[in-house]
Amino acid sequence: MRRRWAWAIAALAVPLAARAQSGPEQIEQLEPEAGEWQLQYSGAYGGADSHELEIGRGVGRHWALGVGAEVEAVDGHLALDGLSAVALVRLVEPEDRPVGLGLMGQVSVDRVGRYAGAELRGIAESRTARWWLQANLMLRHRRDDGEAGANIAYVASIQHGPAPFWYGIELSGRAARLAGDDDAAPAGQHYAGPSVTYRSPRSGLELGLAWMVRVAGGGAPSGPRVFAQLDF
């Protein structure tokens, strides 16, 4: 069953790519755990044309490593936009403390292997029988079409249970530009909207949907954000 879900998540990226965009930010979690594989798809829809597919594995109690690919639709055809390498360290395990904490690092290259960007992401997560709280804070550097810049981005989710369905609100955006111009390091773009997540510990499947409304800035227009993840 989990293998069939993995193929379904991988296939999801292809027909949906033509409408995906990079407006709202994607939440990252303190997973996968030791010995686990994780397949993840994420996409936000309504403007630009891109989506991400990532696979990772927990390589120890506190570490996980992964690789990702970003694909965009150009003139109705899918094209690889870039590849990335990802490393996660769990500083505080969520099973051991009320709030789990971690750091995630990512380095990306474009389709011809040139450096395209790097990111350092702080992750906080707390889940009880009734509440699921998540927050990410990102320091990001990007290089694109000869332009370079750095900014600070964020994403947070507050959801209420009980499992397997969680309902709540999600916030995300680019809060401040540290260097460069708006094309490489946008700032002042903010989104908010309702969200629902289905999470099944038995099957390892997690599905998320949020309607993200652009409340400030000139980023991609309002639209849905889709997330699918499988641990196996």
Backbone as CSV, one residue per row, in Angstrom:
resi,resn,N_x,N_y,N_z,CA_x,CA_y,CA_z,C_x,C_y,C_z
1,MET,0.826,-1.203,0.000,0.000,0.000,0.000,0.864,1.259,0.000
2,ARG,1.907,1.294,0.840,2.754,2.485,0.890,3.486,2.685,-0.430
3,ARG,3.883,1.584,-1.095,4.569,1.715,-2.373,3.641,2.329,-3.422
4,ARG,2.347,1.934,-3.396,1.385,2.505,-4.343,1.189,3.991,-4.085
5,TRP,1.137,4.386,-2.798,1.016,5.810,-2.482,2.246,6.572,-2.964
6,ALA,3.433,5.970,-2.849,4.654,6.646,-3.300,4.590,6.938,-4.788
7,TRP,4.149,5.955,-5.601,4.018,6.189,-7.027,2.966,7.254,-7.314
8,ALA,1.890,7.278,-6.527,0.844,8.273,-6.744,1.350,9.684,-6.475
9,ILE,2.143,9.864,-5.412,2.684,11.185,-5.102,3.653,11.638,-6.186
10,ALA,4.501,10.730,-6.662,5.429,11.091,-7.728,4.687,11.486,-8.997
11,ALA,3.614,10.759,-9.321,2.852,11.067,-10.532,2.072,12.357,-10.406
12,LEU,1.725,12.750,-9.178,0.946,13.968,-8.958,1.648,15.189,-9.516
13,ALA,2.969,15.208,-9.469,3.716,16.383,-9.896,3.546,16.696,-11.371
14,VAL,3.349,15.669,-12.215,3.361,15.886,-13.662,2.139,16.634,-14.160
15,PRO,0.897,16.166,-13.908,-0.247,16.881,-14.459,-0.510,18.212,-13.801
16,LEU,-0.005,18.436,-12.592,-0.283,19.687,-11.902,0.755,20.755,-12.164
17,ALA,1.848,20.414,-12.819,2.967,21.348,-12.924,2.608,22.611,-13.670
18,ALA,1.697,22.553,-14.628,1.438,23.703,-15.478,0.868,24.886,-14.729
19,ARG,0.380,24.668,-13.477,-0.221,25.780,-12.760,0.503,26.096,-11.460
20,ALA,1.565,25.366,-11.146,2.230,25.566,-9.862,2.992,26.878,-9.846
21,GLN,3.197,27.412,-8.612,3.946,28.654,-8.485,4.584,28.709,-7.116
22,SER,5.503,29.659,-6.935,6.318,29.701,-5.729,5.914,30.847,-4.828
23,GLY,4.644,31.197,-4.758,4.188,32.289,-3.908,4.269,31.961,-2.434
24,PRO,3.280,31.244,-1.875,3.351,30.877,-0.460,4.516,29.938,-0.182
25,GLU,5.052,30.029,1.021,6.155,29.163,1.430,5.621,27.794,1.864
26,GLN,6.492,26.803,1.807,6.156,25.446,2.205,6.712,25.153,3.596
27,ILE,5.891,24.538,4.456,6.343,24.127,5.783,7.212,22.880,5.679
28,GLU,8.338,22.888,6.381,9.175,21.703,6.516,9.071,21.190,7.947
29,GLN,9.132,19.871,8.120,8.972,19.231,9.414,10.262,18.566,9.858
30,LEU,10.267,18.042,11.086,11.447,17.388,11.649,11.453,15.911,11.263
31,GLU,11.367,15.642,9.996,11.290,14.279,9.459,12.121,14.198,8.185
32,PRO,12.502,12.955,7.772,12.136,11.631,8.279,12.950,11.224,9.505
33,GLU,12.422,10.226,10.238,13.098,9.707,11.409,14.135,8.653,11.001
34,ALA,14.876,8.178,11.975,15.955,7.231,11.709,15.430,5.998,10.983
35,GLY,16.103,5.638,9.873,15.741,4.457,9.120,14.549,4.611,8.202
36,GLU,13.902,5.763,8.186,12.732,6.000,7.357,13.111,6.668,6.038
37,TRP,12.379,6.320,4.985,12.395,7.070,3.739,11.190,7.997,3.720
38,GLN,11.325,9.126,3.044,10.208,10.057,2.918,10.179,10.627,1.499
39,LEU,9.007,10.532,0.875,8.770,11.123,-0.433,7.803,12.282,-0.256
40,GLN,8.140,13.448,-0.813,7.347,14.660,-0.566,7.147,15.446,-1.854
41,TYR,5.909,15.860,-2.067,5.583,16.768,-3.174,4.953,18.025,-2.595
42,SER,5.314,19.183,-3.137,4.691,20.439,-2.708,4.534,21.359,-3.906
43,GLY,3.434,22.069,-3.938,3.186,23.023,-5.002,2.164,24.056,-4.575
44,ALA,2.343,25.284,-5.022,1.370,26.349,-4.787,0.907,26.842,-6.145
45,TYR,-0.370,27.142,-6.276,-0.980,27.334,-7.586,-1.605,28.720,-7.727
46,GLY,-1.614,29.212,-8.978,-2.274,30.475,-9.232,-1.442,31.473,-10.010
47,GLY,-0.146,31.243,-10.170,0.674,32.243,-10.848,1.817,31.635,-11.626
48,ALA,3.037,31.650,-11.043,4.209,31.088,-11.717,4.056,29.579,-11.869
49,ASP,4.932,28.966,-12.657,4.785,27.556,-12.996,5.965,26.755,-12.477
50,SER,5.867,26.223,-11.245,6.935,25.383,-10.705,6.378,24.505,-9.597
51,HIS,7.057,23.410,-9.326,6.692,22.543,-8.216,7.932,21.789,-7.775
52,GLU,7.868,21.136,-6.599,9.042,20.484,-6.032,8.722,19.063,-5.622
53,LEU,9.669,18.179,-5.865,9.590,16.785,-5.439,10.881,16.464,-4.702
54,GLU,10.763,15.863,-3.512,11.938,15.624,-2.672,11.864,14.233,-2.067
55,ILE,13.013,13.578,-1.963,13.099,12.298,-1.277,14.239,12.374,-0.267
56,GLY,13.986,11.844,0.949,14.988,11.906,2.000,14.979,10.640,2.843
57,ARG,16.017,10.491,3.648,16.119,9.325,4.527,16.755,9.739,5.852
58,GLY,16.197,9.232,6.945,16.798,9.425,8.249,18.013,8.531,8.394
59,VAL,19.178,9.117,8.642,20.428,8.360,8.690,20.955,8.217,10.110
60,GLY,20.218,8.634,11.085,20.592,8.518,12.482,19.476,9.087,13.328
61,ARG,19.632,9.015,14.625,18.573,9.508,15.512,18.301,10.994,15.296
62,HIS,19.337,11.766,14.950,19.174,13.215,14.845,19.365,13.767,13.439
63,TRP,19.691,12.921,12.450,20.045,13.435,11.125,19.153,12.856,10.035
64,ALA,18.967,13.643,8.982,18.313,13.179,7.768,18.950,13.885,6.581
65,LEU,19.059,13.175,5.460,19.632,13.716,4.233,18.658,13.489,3.089
66,GLY,18.667,14.397,2.110,17.752,14.248,0.993,18.209,15.000,-0.236
67,VAL,17.500,14.755,-1.333,17.714,15.458,-2.592,16.360,15.886,-3.124
68,GLY,16.351,16.987,-3.870,15.106,17.500,-4.411,15.270,17.988,-5.831
69,ALA,14.148,18.108,-6.513,14.123,18.615,-7.886,12.981,19.602,-8.021
70,GLU,13.231,20.699,-8.717,12.194,21.679,-9.028,11.977,21.693,-10.535
71,VAL,10.716,21.585,-10.933,10.350,21.526,-12.342,9.381,22.656,-12.632
72,GLU,9.515,23.278,-13.792,8.601,24.323,-14.209,8.045,24.011,-15.581
73,ALA,6.882,24.612,-15.892,6.271,24.441,-17.207,6.645,25.632,-18.081
74,VAL,7.250,25.363,-19.215,7.667,26.398,-20.166,7.000,26.105,-21.497
75,ASP,6.128,27.000,-21.949,5.409,26.830,-23.218,4.679,25.491,-23.282
76,GLY,4.098,25.103,-22.140,3.324,23.872,-22.099,4.130,22.607,-21.938
77,HIS,5.468,22.728,-21.790,6.326,21.556,-21.633,7.041,21.631,-20.285
78,LEU,7.241,20.465,-19.671,7.934,20.415,-18.395,9.437,20.517,-18.599
79,ALA,10.087,21.292,-17.723,11.539,21.460,-17.809,12.123,21.469,-16.405
80,LEU,13.245,20.789,-16.237,13.932,20.790,-14.959,14.506,22.176,-14.689
81,ASP,14.153,22.745,-13.539,14.637,24.081,-13.195,15.858,24.036,-12.293
82,GLY,15.984,22.985,-11.470,17.137,22.900,-10.593,17.087,21.676,-9.701
83,LEU,18.229,21.390,-9.065,18.370,20.285,-8.129,18.910,20.828,-6.814
84,SER,18.634,20.118,-5.729,19.093,20.583,-4.420,19.506,19.411,-3.547
85,ALA,20.412,19.688,-2.619,20.819,18.746,-1.583,20.383,19.313,-0.243
86,VAL,19.806,18.458,0.613,19.193,18.905,1.856,19.756,18.090,3.020
87,ALA,20.018,18.759,4.142,20.441,18.092,5.372,19.645,18.662,6.538
88,LEU,19.140,17.778,7.392,18.351,18.166,8.565,19.009,17.610,9.818
89,VAL,19.128,18.434,10.844,19.557,17.974,12.160,18.481,18.350,13.162
90,ARG,18.030,17.361,13.932,17.043,17.596,14.990,17.786,17.914,16.284
91,LEU,17.708,19.154,16.711,18.405,19.581,17.926,17.664,19.149,19.180
92,VAL,16.347,19.201,19.127,15.488,18.745,20.220,14.428,17.843,19.609
93,GLU,14.410,16.579,20.000,13.451,15.641,19.441,12.035,15.952,19.930
94,PRO,11.049,16.019,19.020,9.677,16.334,19.444,9.081,15.280,20.357
95,GLU,9.586,14.043,20.321,9.088,13.016,21.224,9.606,13.186,22.641
96,ASP,10.714,13.944,22.793,11.348,14.090,24.101,10.939,15.353,24.840
97,ARG,10.496,16.379,24.111,10.166,17.670,24.714,8.847,18.184,24.141
98,PRO,8.204,19.131,24.832,6.948,19.691,24.304,7.110,20.358,22.943
99,VAL,8.293,20.927,22.674,8.555,21.577,21.401,9.818,20.988,20.786
100,GLY,9.693,20.450,19.571,10.854,19.960,18.848,11.503,21.078,18.053
101,LEU,12.833,21.054,17.960,13.583,22.093,17.253,14.597,21.451,16.320
102,GLY,14.828,22.098,15.181,15.818,21.589,14.250,16.316,22.654,13.301
103,LEU,17.383,22.309,12.583,17.943,23.168,11.549,18.038,22.374,10.252
104,MET,17.659,23.013,9.150,17.750,22.394,7.839,18.578,23.288,6.926
105,GLY,19.543,22.701,6.228,20.342,23.424,5.258,20.095,22.879,3.864
106,GLN,20.100,23.766,2.881,19.845,23.364,1.505,20.715,24.171,0.558
107,VAL,21.307,23.486,-0.416,22.090,24.130,-1.472,21.516,23.677,-2.804
108,SER,21.310,24.640,-3.729,20.675,24.348,-5.015,21.571,24.736,-6.176
109,VAL,21.418,23.971,-7.267,22.077,24.309,-8.533,21.011,24.374,-9.620
110,ASP,21.296,25.138,-10.691,20.331,25.232,-11.778,20.477,24.052,-12.731
111,ARG,19.779,24.087,-13.842,19.730,22.936,-14.750,21.054,22.623,-15.421
112,VAL,21.988,23.577,-15.412,23.300,23.306,-16.003,24.382,23.160,-14.940
113,GLY,23.974,23.055,-13.663,24.918,22.788,-12.594,25.537,23.998,-11.935
114,ARG,25.079,25.218,-12.261,25.614,26.422,-11.624,24.914,26.663,-10.288
115,TYR,25.656,27.230,-9.348,25.077,27.565,-8.050,23.869,28.470,-8.223
116,ALA,22.737,28.099,-7.575,21.508,28.874,-7.707,20.997,29.422,-6.381
117,GLY,21.473,28.887,-5.250,20.997,29.426,-3.987,21.304,28.515,-2.824
118,ALA,21.103,29.057,-1.627,21.300,28.314,-0.384,20.312,28.829,0.651
119,GLU,19.982,27.956,1.594,19.005,28.320,2.616,19.358,27.651,3.937
120,LEU,19.190,28.396,5.029,19.271,27.860,6.382,17.908,28.073,7.029
121,ARG,17.284,26.984,7.493,15.895,27.036,7.965,15.820,26.517,9.402
122,GLY,15.281,27.340,10.300,14.962,26.896,11.643,13.560,26.332,11.687
123,ILE,13.401,25.194,12.363,12.119,24.493,12.398,11.708,24.269,13.848
124,ALA,10.455,24.596,14.166,9.868,24.329,15.481,8.534,23.633,15.282
125,GLU,8.259,22.625,16.103,7.019,21.859,15.953,6.564,21.332,17.308
126,SER,5.247,21.430,17.550,4.655,20.889,18.770,3.300,20.282,18.418
127,ARG,3.078,19.034,18.822,1.813,18.383,18.525,1.300,17.639,19.754
128,THR,0.060,17.963,20.153,-0.621,17.277,21.237,-1.832,16.546,20.652
129,ALA,-2.687,16.022,21.519,-3.872,15.326,21.030,-4.825,16.269,20.310
130,ARG,-4.772,17.568,20.628,-5.737,18.517,20.067,-5.116,19.623,19.231
131,TRP,-3.841,19.932,19.435,-3.235,21.066,18.744,-1.959,20.642,18.043
132,TRP,-1.752,21.222,16.855,-0.535,20.989,16.071,-0.015,22.345,15.615
133,LEU,1.142,22.731,16.148,1.748,24.030,15.873,3.069,23.809,15.142
134,GLN,3.276,24.555,14.045,4.500,24.453,13.266,4.967,25.850,12.855
135,ALA,6.283,26.050,12.828,6.838,27.333,12.403,8.216,27.120,11.788
136,ASN,8.486,27.809,10.693,9.802,27.813,10.037,10.244,29.252,9.830
137,LEU,11.533,29.506,10.047,12.136,30.803,9.757,13.351,30.556,8.873
138,MET,13.398,31.228,7.701,14.410,30.923,6.704,15.294,32.133,6.401
139,LEU,16.591,31.881,6.341,17.576,32.827,5.803,17.990,32.279,4.452
140,ARG,17.751,33.049,3.379,17.864,32.508,2.028,18.706,33.404,1.135
141,HIS,19.585,32.768,0.358,20.349,33.470,-0.670,19.984,32.873,-2.014
142,ARG,19.799,33.716,-3.023,19.374,33.231,-4.333,20.130,33.955,-5.434
143,ARG,20.463,33.205,-6.492,21.077,33.787,-7.682,20.254,33.350,-8.890
144,ASP,19.825,34.312,-9.712,18.949,33.996,-10.847,19.148,35.027,-11.953
145,ASP,19.471,34.541,-13.154,19.641,35.415,-14.319,20.622,36.557,-14.051
146,GLY,21.712,36.246,-13.392,22.740,37.238,-13.140,22.495,38.120,-11.928
147,GLU,21.329,38.016,-11.317,21.018,38.797,-10.120,21.151,37.919,-8.876
148,ALA,21.553,38.537,-7.768,21.703,37.806,-6.510,21.124,38.631,-5.375
149,GLY,20.662,37.949,-4.338,20.102,38.648,-3.190,19.855,37.704,-2.036
150,ALA,19.590,38.273,-0.879,19.323,37.500,0.339,18.121,38.102,1.050
151,ASN,17.292,37.227,1.619,16.140,37.714,2.366,15.801,36.764,3.502
152,ILE,14.814,37.182,4.300,14.295,36.386,5.411,12.842,36.047,5.105
153,ALA,12.513,34.757,5.172,11.156,34.298,4.904,10.635,33.513,6.110
154,TYR,9.337,33.264,6.125,8.719,32.575,7.257,7.490,31.807,6.790
155,VAL,7.090,30.817,7.590,5.819,30.126,7.398,5.425,29.533,8.747
156,ALA,4.127,29.604,9.069,3.630,29.088,10.344,2.240,28.501,10.147
157,SER,1.927,27.484,10.934,0.634,26.817,10.861,0.133,26.532,12.265
158,ILE,-1.146,26.840,12.504,-1.824,26.493,13.760,-3.050,25.676,13.392
159,GLN,-3.087,24.414,13.837,-4.198,23.535,13.496,-4.738,22.831,14.729
160,HIS,-6.043,22.501,14.666,-6.746,21.847,15.770,-7.254,20.487,15.313
161,GLY,-7.128,19.478,16.186,-7.535,18.118,15.876,-8.896,17.770,16.440
162,PRO,-9.135,16.456,16.669,-8.115,15.411,16.788,-7.766,14.764,15.460
163,ALA,-6.669,13.958,15.499,-6.221,13.222,14.326,-7.325,12.249,13.878
164,PRO,-7.341,11.882,12.579,-6.315,12.144,11.569,-6.505,13.468,10.821
165,PHE,-7.604,14.219,11.079,-7.837,15.480,10.374,-7.511,16.659,11.285
166,TRP,-6.789,17.622,10.714,-6.403,18.826,11.433,-6.839,20.040,10.620
167,TYR,-7.452,21.033,11.292,-7.975,22.225,10.622,-7.387,23.460,11.281
168,GLY,-7.086,24.486,10.480,-6.541,25.689,11.092,-6.246,26.773,10.088
169,ILE,-5.186,27.526,10.373,-4.787,28.663,9.549,-3.292,28.594,9.297
170,GLU,-2.902,29.094,8.124,-1.497,29.104,7.737,-1.091,30.514,7.318
171,LEU,0.117,30.914,7.688,0.679,32.224,7.350,2.045,32.016,6.719
172,SER,2.396,32.803,5.707,3.735,32.693,5.140,4.075,33.953,4.359
173,GLY,5.370,34.101,4.049,5.779,35.254,3.263,7.266,35.504,3.326
174,ARG,7.668,36.564,2.651,9.044,37.058,2.676,9.033,38.357,3.465
175,ALA,9.675,38.346,4.641,9.532,39.453,5.581,10.481,40.609,5.305
176,ALA,11.713,40.324,4.918,12.696,41.403,4.783,13.767,41.012,3.780
177,ARG,14.265,42.007,3.053,15.379,41.802,2.129,16.651,42.286,2.801
178,LEU,17.684,41.454,2.780,18.958,41.788,3.398,19.961,42.337,2.401
179,ALA,19.861,41.878,1.144,20.789,42.333,0.104,20.189,42.027,-1.254
180,GLY,20.661,42.741,-2.285,20.218,42.477,-3.642,18.939,43.218,-4.002
181,ASP,18.357,42.826,-5.153,17.158,43.509,-5.607,15.925,42.639,-5.415
182,ASP,14.769,43.178,-5.776,13.508,42.512,-5.495,13.329,41.244,-6.319
183,ASP,13.920,41.151,-7.498,13.761,39.954,-8.309,14.418,38.742,-7.660
184,ALA,15.602,38.923,-7.114,16.319,37.819,-6.489,15.938,37.618,-5.028
185,ALA,15.533,38.668,-4.347,15.227,38.589,-2.913,13.999,39.440,-2.604
186,PRO,12.811,38.965,-2.962,11.596,39.752,-2.706,11.348,39.930,-1.220
187,ALA,10.642,40.999,-0.880,10.290,41.289,0.513,8.907,41.921,0.542
188,GLY,8.270,41.871,1.714,6.962,42.472,1.869,5.837,41.693,1.219
189,GLN,6.057,40.420,0.899,5.019,39.560,0.337,4.469,38.660,1.436
190,HIS,3.160,38.721,1.684,2.573,37.988,2.796,1.282,37.298,2.358
191,TYR,1.092,36.064,2.870,-0.073,35.245,2.557,-0.689,34.705,3.838
192,ALA,-2.000,34.460,3.818,-2.699,33.861,4.947,-3.928,33.142,4.428
193,GLY,-4.317,32.060,5.115,-5.509,31.362,4.673,-5.791,30.113,5.482
194,PRO,-6.978,29.537,5.298,-7.361,28.313,6.012,-6.643,27.092,5.467
195,SER,-6.466,26.080,6.321,-5.757,24.874,5.908,-6.391,23.648,6.539
196,VAL,-6.215,22.514,5.888,-6.648,21.223,6.417,-5.568,20.199,6.095
197,THR,-5.290,19.310,7.037,-4.278,18.274,6.869,-4.842,16.934,7.293
198,TYR,-4.591,15.925,6.487,-4.881,14.537,6.853,-3.559,13.848,7.119
199,ARG,-3.415,13.263,8.307,-2.167,12.598,8.682,-2.487,11.245,9.283
200,SER,-1.996,10.177,8.667,-2.268,8.818,9.110,-0.973,8.158,9.577
201,PRO,-0.774,7.984,10.893,0.438,7.302,11.365,0.514,5.862,10.874
202,ARG,-0.628,5.226,10.645,-0.629,3.825,10.235,-0.058,3.653,8.827
203,SER,-0.498,4.491,7.891,-0.039,4.354,6.504,1.187,5.202,6.190
204,GLY,1.513,6.170,7.052,2.613,7.078,6.785,2.277,8.176,5.802
205,LEU,0.992,8.322,5.468,0.567,9.297,4.465,0.126,10.600,5.120
206,GLU,0.550,11.716,4.534,0.096,13.040,4.966,-0.284,13.854,3.734
207,LEU,-1.478,14.427,3.763,-1.978,15.260,2.672,-2.408,16.598,3.244
208,GLY,-1.999,17.687,2.599,-2.345,19.016,3.076,-2.880,19.892,1.965
209,LEU,-3.836,20.735,2.319,-4.411,21.686,1.373,-4.686,22.989,2.104
210,ALA,-4.262,24.097,1.516,-4.510,25.426,2.085,-4.884,26.382,0.972
211,TRP,-5.794,27.303,1.265,-6.106,28.370,0.311,-5.408,29.628,0.797
212,MET,-4.325,30.009,0.100,-3.488,31.104,0.553,-3.878,32.398,-0.164
213,VAL,-4.305,33.379,0.613,-4.731,34.676,0.096,-3.569,35.656,0.206
214,ARG,-3.231,36.321,-0.887,-2.178,37.332,-0.841,-2.721,38.565,-0.143
215,VAL,-2.171,38.877,1.017,-2.670,40.005,1.809,-1.781,41.235,1.686
216,ALA,-0.573,41.068,1.169,0.318,42.220,0.996,1.411,41.868,0.008
217,GLY,1.904,42.878,-0.708,3.031,42.702,-1.607,2.625,42.286,-3.001
218,GLY,3.628,42.164,-3.877,3.382,41.898,-5.277,3.729,40.497,-5.712
219,GLY,3.628,39.514,-4.819,3.956,38.140,-5.177,2.883,37.500,-6.035
220,ALA,2.968,36.180,-6.170,1.993,35.434,-6.953,0.595,35.637,-6.374
221,PRO,-0.449,35.577,-7.194,-1.806,35.809,-6.711,-2.291,34.710,-5.777
222,SER,-3.447,34.958,-5.152,-4.036,33.998,-4.230,-4.343,32.692,-4.942
223,GLY,-4.272,31.586,-4.192,-4.556,30.280,-4.776,-4.269,29.170,-3.783
224,PRO,-4.529,27.916,-4.176,-4.316,26.785,-3.272,-2.855,26.387,-3.164
225,ARG,-2.514,25.845,-2.008,-1.223,25.201,-1.788,-1.484,23.736,-1.482
226,VAL,-0.766,22.851,-2.172,-0.977,21.413,-2.051,0.296,20.767,-1.517
227,PHE,0.107,19.769,-0.640,1.236,19.075,-0.038,0.890,17.594,0.088
228,ALA,1.812,16.720,-0.307,1.640,15.275,-0.154,2.942,14.660,0.299
229,GLN,2.856,13.792,1.304,4.067,13.223,1.888,3.798,11.771,2.297
230,LEU,4.795,10.918,2.100,4.682,9.523,2.500,5.964,9.080,3.173
231,ASP,5.835,8.516,4.372,6.968,7.916,5.101,6.894,6.402,4.933
232,PHE,8.029,5.775,4.596,8.010,4.331,4.397,9.386,3.737,4.710
